[in-house]
Amino acid sequence: MISVYIKMILISMLPIFELRGSIPYGYFSGINIFVAFILSVIFNTLASFLLFVFLEFMNHFLLKIPIYKKFFDKISERSINKVKPKFEKYEYLGLMIFVAIPLPATGAITGTLGAWLLRLDIKKSLIFIFLGVFIAGIIVSIVSVYGGIFAKLFLK
């Protein structure tokens, strides 16, 4: 049987769920909130790093396929010409805020995809993605603890 810790770690690395799923899962499965927070932040950030590496590795090989190259060049050009000018005002701070908002379609994985498409510096991006993940982890932890207390008090 897979331990609760392994399940929580895997959830933290999955797109869509990430911290928003792993911290509450861990906490409500009996894991200390601080342990759930630390493990979720570490492994969610690790997933972001691995995605950067995977994207660079796969893109290098896929660019040799003409139809992929044409599609990628179109997406990349559109991202750089339309999105990057709006993003440049806030750059990495904007990336951190985007990752920190614990809502669907935001988070480390989406932030990583955006940073990669916009050709942002990987090291800087990872630092700001980590900061965003850390902030999101704090928010989700607080909501999990106080939401659990609220549920126990009022939903009996």
C-alpha positions, -999 to +999 in steps of 0.1 A: +000+000+000+013+035-009+019+056+022+001+089+027+034+107+024+041+093-010+005+101-022+008+136-009+042+141-026+028+127-059-002+150-057+021+180-051+038+172-084+006+168-105-006+196-127-040+211-116-037+198-080-002+208-069-002+224-035-039+231-036-044+193-034-014+180-016-014+201+016-051+196+024-048+159+015-018+155+038-033+175+066-066+158+066-048+124+064-031+131+097+002+146+086+014+176+106+006+208+087+042+219+088+054+186+074+027+187+047+037+223+038+075+216+036+072+184+016+046+199-008+066+231-014+098+210-020+082+186-044+061+211-062+092+232-069+111+200-079+083+193-105+088+228-119+126+222-123+120+188-139+095+203-163+120+230-173+146+202-180+121+181-198+109+209-220+144+220-230+154+184-237+123+174-257+122+207-276+157+203-288+148+170-304+113+179-316+126+210-334+141+187-360+105+177-370+093+204-396+057+204-386+066+208-349+091+235-356+065+255-376+039+251-348+065+259-320+078+289-339+043+303-343+034+298-306+068+311-295+065+342-317+030+349-305+040+345-269+070+368-272+052+394-293+018+396-275+023+383-240+059+393-231+053+431-236+025+430-211+045+408-188+078+428-190+065+455-166+063+430-137+085+402-151+096+378-124+075+395-097+045+388-119+055+352-123+058+349-085+023+364-080+008+342-107+022+311-091+013+323-056-024+326-063-039+292-054-065+289-080-071+265-109-048+271-139-022+289-118+007+274-100+042+262-105+035+240-136+016+267-155+042+293-144+070+271-156+053+266-190+048+304-193+084+312-183+097+286-207+076+299-236+086+335-229+122+324-228+128+338-193+160+330-175+156+295-160+175+302-127+156+334-120+123+318-130+129+289-106+137+313-077+105+333-083+085+301-089+098+288-056+088+320-038+053+318-054+050+282-044+061+291-008+034+319-006+007+296-021+017+269+004+012+294+033-022+304+020-034+268+014-020+257+048-039+285+066-071+277+047-067+240+054-063+244+091-089+271+096-113+255+071-110+222+090-117+239+123-147+257+107-160+225+092-158+207+126-176+235+144-204+242+120-209+211+098-217+185+125 
